[in-house]
Amino acid sequence: MNDNHFKFSNAVIGLPLFFVLFLWIVYWFQIRFDFDFYQNGIYPRDFSGLQGVLFSPFIHENLGHLYNNSIPLLVLLAALQFFYPKQTIPVIAYGILFSGLITWVIGRENYHIGASGLIYVLVSFIFFKGIQTRYYRLVALSLSVILLYGGMIWYVFPDVDATISWEGHLAGFITGFVLSLFYKTPEYAKPIVYDWQKPDFNPEEDAFMKHFDENGNFVNTEIPEEESESISTYFNSDVSVFYTVTKSESDDKI
């Protein structure tokens, strides 16, 4: 694994700016022409309220609501595009879709608007995906997200603030976690160097591992030759051997 996967591109800046700029344009149309976009938000368990699944992230109640969502979106979308460029568009698209559907199912009977559900999708995805990869740069990113936005976790619980859609926050948090499990990042996996790192590795068939028993003790697996074969070995030959006997002078003296 190397850091060549982290490449800066124009999309790292362009995507967050375009998305947030679009939110401000929608809000400008809302106040300039006195459009009532609130009825295009998510209204739970009502068929007409399903339109809010697509439209609600782009509708905001007031300038403060829009501003509070704009800063986190700029930071989180830039981080997502830089560290997870292959997953960015699917996470945004499916994050909006599924978090909206969950909100439509569990939400209170009121209009739910704002991009805060998407913010919770991004926080949840970036945090859990970084922990799952166990790559030090992405783990550091996960910890940074917690330091910046960890306090947001309280707003997924009921009765913390009656003026916010805690259902939308909870739906976004759940959606981000599920997406982090669904979208794999093999480019950040550690490279396989040894045979024992392969998923199909069988130690019983490995020549080296056969030298050790189940307790890790060394075992001599060589088959020794039988002792009888090493001592009693006979050879047969058809070659004739002739001997010559001579008498030496020392034999006469004796």
C-alpha positions in Angstrom: 0.0 0.0 0.0 1.3 3.4 -0.9 0.0 7.0 -0.9 -0.3 7.2 -4.7 -4.1 6.7 -4.3 -4.4 10.1 -2.6 -4.3 12.5 -5.6 -5.5 16.0 -5.6 -7.9 16.9 -8.4 -10.2 19.8 -9.2 -13.2 17.8 -8.0 -11.8 18.0 -4.4 -12.6 21.7 -4.4 -15.2 21.8 -7.2 -17.6 19.2 -5.9 -18.1 20.8 -2.4 -18.3 24.3 -3.8 -20.9 23.3 -6.5 -23.0 21.4 -4.1 -23.1 24.2 -1.4 -23.5 26.9 -4.1 -26.6 25.0 -5.4 -28.1 25.0 -1.9 -27.6 28.8 -1.6 -29.2 29.3 -5.1 -32.2 27.3 -4.0 -32.5 29.3 -0.9 -32.2 32.6 -2.9 -35.0 31.5 -5.1 -37.0 30.7 -2.0 -36.7 34.1 -0.5 -36.5 36.1 -3.7 -39.7 34.8 -5.2 -41.4 33.8 -2.0 -41.6 30.1 -2.9 -42.9 27.8 -0.3 -40.5 24.9 -0.6 -41.3 23.5 2.9 -44.1 21.3 1.5 -41.6 19.6 -0.7 -39.8 18.2 2.3 -40.3 14.7 3.7 -43.7 14.1 5.3 -43.5 10.7 7.0 -45.8 7.9 5.9 -47.6 10.0 3.4 -47.3 9.1 -0.3 -46.9 12.7 -1.4 -44.3 13.2 1.3 -42.0 10.8 -0.6 -41.0 13.6 -2.9 -39.0 15.0 0.0 -36.6 12.1 -0.2 -35.1 13.8 -3.2 -35.8 17.4 -2.5 -35.5 17.9 1.3 -31.6 18.1 1.4 -31.8 21.2 -0.8 -34.4 23.0 1.3 -33.6 25.1 4.4 -35.7 26.9 6.9 -33.6 30.1 7.3 -30.2 31.6 6.7 -28.8 30.2 10.0 -30.0 26.7 9.1 -28.3 26.9 5.7 -25.1 28.4 7.1 -24.7 25.7 9.8 -25.0 23.0 7.1 -22.8 24.6 4.5 -19.5 24.6 6.5 -19.6 20.8 7.4 -20.6 20.0 3.8 -17.6 21.8 2.4 -15.2 20.0 4.7 -16.7 16.5 4.5 -17.4 16.5 0.8 -13.8 17.6 0.1 -12.5 14.9 2.5 -14.7 12.3 0.8 -13.6 13.2 -2.7 -9.9 13.2 -1.8 -9.7 10.0 0.2 -12.6 8.0 -1.4 -12.9 9.3 -5.0 -14.4 6.1 -6.3 -17.1 6.0 -3.7 -18.0 9.7 -3.6 -20.9 9.9 -6.0 -22.6 6.6 -4.8 -22.3 7.6 -1.2 -23.9 11.0 -1.9 -26.6 9.6 -4.1 -27.5 6.5 -2.0 -27.0 8.5 1.2 -29.6 11.0 0.2 -32.0 8.3 -1.0 -31.8 5.8 1.9 -31.5 8.3 4.7 -34.6 10.0 3.3 -36.6 6.7 3.1 -35.7 5.9 6.7 -36.8 9.3 7.8 -40.0 8.9 5.9 -40.6 5.6 7.8 -39.6 6.7 11.4 -40.1 10.4 11.4 -42.7 12.5 13.2 -45.7 13.8 11.3 -44.1 17.0 10.2 -42.0 18.3 7.3 -38.4 17.3 7.5 -36.0 19.5 5.5 -32.3 20.3 5.4 -29.0 18.7 4.4 -28.2 17.6 7.9 -29.2 14.0 7.1 -26.5 14.0 4.4 -24.0 15.4 6.8 -24.6 12.5 9.2 -24.2 10.1 6.2 -20.8 11.6 5.5 -19.6 11.7 9.1 -20.7 8.1 9.6 -19.2 6.8 6.4 -15.8 8.5 6.7 -15.5 7.4 10.4 -16.4 3.8 10.0 -14.7 3.3 6.7 -11.4 4.6 8.0 -11.6 2.2 11.0 -12.4 -0.7 8.8 -9.5 -0.1 6.4 -7.0 0.1 9.3 -4.8 2.2 7.1 -3.1 4.8 9.3 -3.9 7.9 7.2 -7.6 6.9 7.0 -7.7 6.1 10.7 -6.3 9.5 11.3 -9.0 11.0 9.1 -11.7 9.1 11.2 -10.3 10.5 14.4 -10.2 14.0 12.9 -13.8 13.7 12.0 -14.7 12.7 15.5 -12.8 15.6 17.0 -14.6 18.1 14.7 -18.1 16.6 14.7 -18.2 14.0 17.4 -20.6 16.2 19.4 -23.2 15.7 16.7 -23.9 12.2 18.0 -26.2 13.6 20.7 -28.6 14.9 18.1 -29.6 11.4 16.9 -31.5 10.9 20.2 -35.0 12.2 20.8 -35.8 15.1 23.1 -32.3 16.6 22.9 -33.7 19.4 20.7 -37.3 19.5 19.7 -36.7 21.9 16.9 -34.5 19.6 14.9 -35.2 16.4 13.0 -33.4 13.8 15.1 -35.0 11.1 12.9 -33.2 12.5 9.9 -29.9 12.5 11.8 -30.4 9.0 13.0 -31.3 7.9 9.5 -28.2 9.5 8.0 -26.0 7.9 10.7 -27.4 4.4 10.0 -27.1 4.9 6.2 -23.5 6.0 6.4 -22.6 2.9 8.5 -24.3 0.5 6.1 -22.6 2.1 3.1 -19.2 1.8 4.8 -19.8 -2.0 5.0 -21.2 -2.2 1.5 -18.5 -0.3 -0.4 -15.2 -2.1 -0.3 -11.8 -0.3 -0.7 -9.4 -3.0 -1.9 -7.0 -0.2 -3.0 -6.2 0.4 0.6 -5.7 -3.2 1.6 -2.3 -4.4 2.6 -0.5 -6.2 -0.3 -0.1 -10.0 -0.1 3.6 -10.8 0.2 3.6 -14.2 1.8 1.6 -17.4 1.0 0.3 -17.5 4.6 -1.5 -14.1 4.0 -3.7 -15.6 1.3 -7.2 -16.4 2.3 -7.0 -19.9 0.8 -3.8 -20.8 2.6 -3.8 -24.3 4.1 -1.0 -24.9 6.7 -1.4 -28.6 6.4 -0.2 -28.5 2.8 2.6 -26.1 3.3 6.1 -27.8 3.2 7.5 -25.5 5.9 4.5 -25.8 8.3 4.7 -29.6 8.2 7.8 -29.3 10.3 5.7 -28.1 13.3 3.1 -29.8 15.3 -0.1 -28.2 16.6 1.7 -26.8 19.7 4.4 -25.2 17.5 7.1 -27.7 18.3 9.6 -28.7 15.6 9.0 -32.2 14.2 11.5 -34.0 12.0 9.5 -35.2 9.0 12.4 -36.9 7.2 12.1 -40.7 6.9 15.3 -42.3 8.2 16.7 -45.3 6.3 16.3 -48.6 8.0 19.4 -49.6 10.0 19.5 -53.1 8.5 19.7 -51.7 5.0 22.6 -49.5 6.0 24.7 -52.3 7.6 23.9 -55.4 5.6 24.3 -54.5 2.0 25.4 -57.2 -0.6 26.6 -56.8 -4.1 26.8 -59.6 -6.8 29.1 -59.4 -9.8 29.8 -61.7 -12.8 33.4 -60.5 -13.2 36.0 -63.3 -12.7 38.8 -62.5 -10.2 42.2 -64.3 -10.5 44.8 -64.4 -7.6 48.6 -64.9 -7.9 50.5 -66.3 -4.9 54.3 -65.7 -4.8 56.9 -67.0 -2.3 59.2 -64.4 -0.7 62.8 -64.9 0.7 61.6 -64.4 4.2 59.6 -67.5 4.0 62.9 -69.6 3.3 64.6 -68.2 6.4 61.8 -69.2 8.6 
